[in-house]
Amino acid sequence: MRKALRYLRPFWLSVIAVVALVFGQVQFELALPDYMSRIVTYGIQYGGVTSPLPEALSETTYDRMLYFIEDEGVLHDGFERIEAGDASLARQYPIAKDEAIYILKEDSQELREGFEKPFLIVSMLAQSGEDVFAMLEMNPEGAKALAQSAEEAMAEYTEANLEAAEIFMARAEYARLGVDMEKLQSGYILHEGLLMLALALAGSLCAAGSAFLAARTATGACRNMRRDVFAKVESFSSEEFSRFSTASLITRTTNDIQQVQQIVTMMLRIMLFAPFMGLTALVKVMRYRQLAGILGWAVAFMIAMMIVTFIFTMPKFRIAQKMVDRLNLVTREQLSGMMVIRAFNNEEKEEERFDEVNKDMRKLNTFLTRVLAIMSPLMTFMMSFVSVTIIWIGARQIDLGTMQVGDMMAFLQYSTHVLMSFMIVAMIFIMVPRSSVSANRVFEILDTNVAIQDPTSPRHLPQGNQEIVFDHVFFRYPKAESNVLEDIAFVAKPGETVAFIGSTGSGKSTLINLLPRFFDVTEGKITYGGVDIRDVAQSELRDRIGYVPQKGVLFSGTVESNLRYADENATPEALERALSVAQASDFVKEMPEGIASSIAQGGTNVSGGQKQRLSIARALTKNADVFIFDDTFSALDYATDRRLRQALGKLTKETKATVLIVAQRISTIMHADKIVVLDNGKIAGMGRHEELMKDCKVYQEIAYSQLSKEELGA
């Protein structure tokens, strides 16, 4: 999977932007519980009062506090007296119209420490009535006794209780100052609520931006990966194609890369989001140590589940991808061989074969789905259990006065974020193995060393048609025990037609496939104009060759697009000449739109002979120096075969092109300039038709098995 991440390098700016946006999203989302806690605690519970130190005091409260404060200078320095009638303050504190009030000048720790107890004592005594303060006016010394009894009562309060009591007393003081408490409360809730909405909007924008960039980055990276896989497969020689089936290559290029794309998207979004969210939420959770232990046990349980699930699913995911290959292989074989299946009435047998593969895949996917299905309810149960436990313990803490309702609600939300993060990580741990298997399968292709490669310092072929020499060539297929070709030596001169004939399996097709370097020789060498073809770039070598394989291959498009596949810049005259030489002009003209008529995928809308002739015309469009026909006249009738060879002969005489023909029919090659007879991978005879009829027994046997003595001219 690490190798797949290197495809993110061209998108490093987008990756950085995604990281920044995800981090911003996490911070915005995790700020919301704190605001919610403040709204519940200060907005609803405390009526919009946020500080135990009031911003203003009535003259009455101020004077009464002087009875109980040890250092009056602290109070004098902290508050400023404003005389009655100040219009600017009257709007906020209506009592200022008629009475003097004291306004807080500067909040300080020293002021809070000196202010706390006197303010609480005065507020508590005020609840008993005015008689207490009337007694204090007559006997100021009684303040010490009252203060002592009040302190004894407050000794049982927790720090949270004291703060709550102070805020309630501050609220009562604001009411005495004539402040509209309903407006104060609604104003605070509205202010904090709008901030929450702004944070939620910012978080949503970050989420949308990161999702967009992550999707674009992942698809771009996997587009490049798919391009590289396709390019690598294009460079494969037949040796590599024997290692990877066509079905497997299709699966790896489509399904496997799609799996990689999904995990890359998740990595850029969820795999970044979950750790950021989980770790940041954990830091915030640690502020509530009395409840943090519950979360620790829940996280440990979820990690254990992740490990167990990983152990069980990893091997199964490897098998699952191989089963996809197998299913594609069976499906491809059945679709391509449907005519044969119907001809032998084997539909039921093939259905059973497909059903067997399908059932195996269903069983494995059922197992994996069940494992994943178990994870979801267990995680949900764990989250519900933790939530109930937090509420139960938190309620007791609230009852004891050690926690506020808003704090418990904030902790509950943070805990949910932590658990959700671990749940996401658990799901990622399940998906990563599958994607890792897919990534490994993709990189099996990308890391494959191609057997046939261009030289580091390629030479160039000489211009024009040149002599082709097979210089004592030996060839053996990879991992084969014996040679397919042994000591093949002949020369093909410019303008010559060299034919190859022999029994099935004698090595004819293998021999001509060595020239375009579909395989490389095991021993010996092949030269073109004196240059070893292994010293030349494959593209330059193949640019000189027009090749027609045994099985005619046409691509979806039109007749013209298939011809131009050999030369995009071919003139209409060149296309018409190629069709004429290939004996394809007549049937192409009869098609509804002529040369612009459509060709179905694989050429299924034309006959085998028409497909073969169009394949030949495509090769002739190239105007190459060398033409290779690998048993391409087998689908033609004798008359068409003769006309095509005559037209091809005229063309090669004009262009001096070398023609290499593999054939099964003697009539196709008997007029060739040179005939090479192969038998079990060795040259059994070589020469013209007349010479071989005299000297080569193998050639004689083939000839007499096909034609009479009169037809052979014997």
C-alpha positions, 0 to 999 in steps of 0.5 A: 500500500505504501507504493500506491501512496507515491502516486500522490506526489504530483498532488502534494498541494492538494494533499496539504490542503486536505490535511489543513481542511480536515484539521480545521473541520475537527477544530470547528466541530470540537469547539461546538460542545464547549459552546453548548456547555456554556449555553446550558450552564451560563445561558440557561442555568445561570440566566446569562451571567458568566462571571461570579464577579459582578460588573457593577454593585449597588451602593447598598451592597457595596457599603454592606460588604465593608463590614466583612472585608478585611482590606477595604483598599482591595474593594476601593481599588477594584470598583469606581463610584459613579454618582446618581443620574449618569445617563450612559449607565442608566440604560444598562443599570436603571437604578443609576438614575436615582442611586450611586453605583460602583462599576468594576474597573479591572478584574484581578485575582487579588480582587476575586480572592478578597471579594468572594466571601464578603459578597457571599456573606452579604448576599446570604444575609440579605435573604434573611431580611433587612433586620440583620443589617439594621443590627450591624449599623447599631453594633458593627462588632457583630459582623465578626460573629456573622462572618464566622457562622457564614464561613462555617456554613460555606465550609461544606461547599465544594469549589464548584458549589461556591462558584455556582453560589457566587454566580447566582448572587451576582445574578441577584445583584444585577436584578437589584440594579434593575437589569432586564434579566430576561433580555440578558439571558436571551442575548447571551444564548443568541450570541453563543448560538450564532457563534455555534452556527458560524462554527458549524458552517465553517466546519461544513465548508471545510468538510465539503472542501476536503471531500472535494479535494480528496476525491479529485486527488484520489481519482487523479492518482488512480487515473495515473496508476491505471495509465501506468498499468495499461502502459506496462501491459502494452510493453509486456512480451508473450512471456509476461502474458503467459504469467498473467491471464487476460481476466486477471489483467482486466480485474487488476486494471479495474476492480483492484485499482478501484479498491485502491482509489476507495482507500486513498479517498478514505485515507485523505478524508476519514483516516486523517479525520479520525486521528485528529478528532480522536486525539483532540477529543481525548485531550479535551476529555482529560479535563473531566478526570472523574469520567475519563476512566469509562472511556479508557475501558471502551477504547481498549475493548474497541482496539481488541475487536479491531485486532481480532477482526484484522486477524480473521479477515486479512487472509480471506480478502486475499482469496476474495480477489483471486476469486474475482479473477476466476469468476472473470476468467470463467465468464470471459471464456463462456462469452467468447466461446458461446457458439461452441457451447451451444454447438455441443449442447453444453449450456447446463455444464457451463452453468454448473461450472459458473455456479460453482465459482459463483457459490465459492465467491458467495460463501467467502463474501458471506463470511466477510459480510457477517464479520463486518455485520457483527462489528456494527452492532457491537460498536453501537452497543458499546457507544450506548453503554458508555453514554448511559454510564456517563449520564449515570455517573455524571448525574451523581457528580451533579447531585454532589455539586462537583460537576455542571450539567453543561460539563456532563453534556460536553463530556458526553459529546466528546466521548461520542467523538472519541468512540466514533473515531475509533469506530472509523479506525476499526472500519478502516482496519477492515478495508485496508487489508482488502485494499492492500491485497488489491494494491499488491496485485496492481504492483505485481504488474508495475514491478514486473521486469519485462523480458524484452526491453529497449537497449539503454543506448539504442542503435538505428536501423539503416534507411530503406529496405534492407536484408534480413538475416536469421543467423543460426537462431535458437529459441526456447520458451521460458521454463521450457525443457527443450528448444522450439527452434534450432539452428535457423539460418536464412536470408530474406532480401529486399523485394523477396517473398519468403514463405514458411511451411510445415506441419502443425507445431513445427515452429512457423509462427514462433519463427516469424514472431521473433522478427518484431521481437514478440520473443527474443532469440535464445541463441544466435541473432537476427539482423536487419541491414547488418544491425542486430534487432535487439540493439534497436528500439522496439518502436523503431523496429516495429515501425518498419513492419506490417503485421497480420496475425493468424486471427484477424483482429478488428477494433470497434469503430469504422472501416476507415478507423481500422485502416488508419490504425496503421497510419493515421496520416494515410491518404484516401488514395492509400486506403483505397489501394490497400483495400484493393490489394487486400481484395476488400474493395468490393464488399466495403463498397457494398456496406451501407456507408462504405468505408465509413461503415461501423465495425462492431467490437471484435469485428463481429458484424463481418465474416471471417474472410472479410475480417481477414482481408480488412486486417491485411488491408490495415497492414498494407496501409502502413506502406512498411518495408517488411510485411508478415502474414501469419497464416492470414490467407487460410480464411480466403477461398482459392480465387480470392487467395490467388488474386490477393497474392498477385496484387501483393506481388505487384505491390512488393515489386514496386516498393521492394518490400520483403514479405514473410508468409506463414501458410498451410496451403501449398497453393499460397506459397508455391510462387514464393521466391524462397520457401523454408520448410520446418520440421520439429523446429529445424529447417528440413529444406529451403529453396523454390517450389521446384527445387523442394519438390525434387529434394525435400521429402517433408515438402513433398509429403505436404504438397501431395497431400493437398494437390495433384501432380498436375496442379503441382507441375510435377 
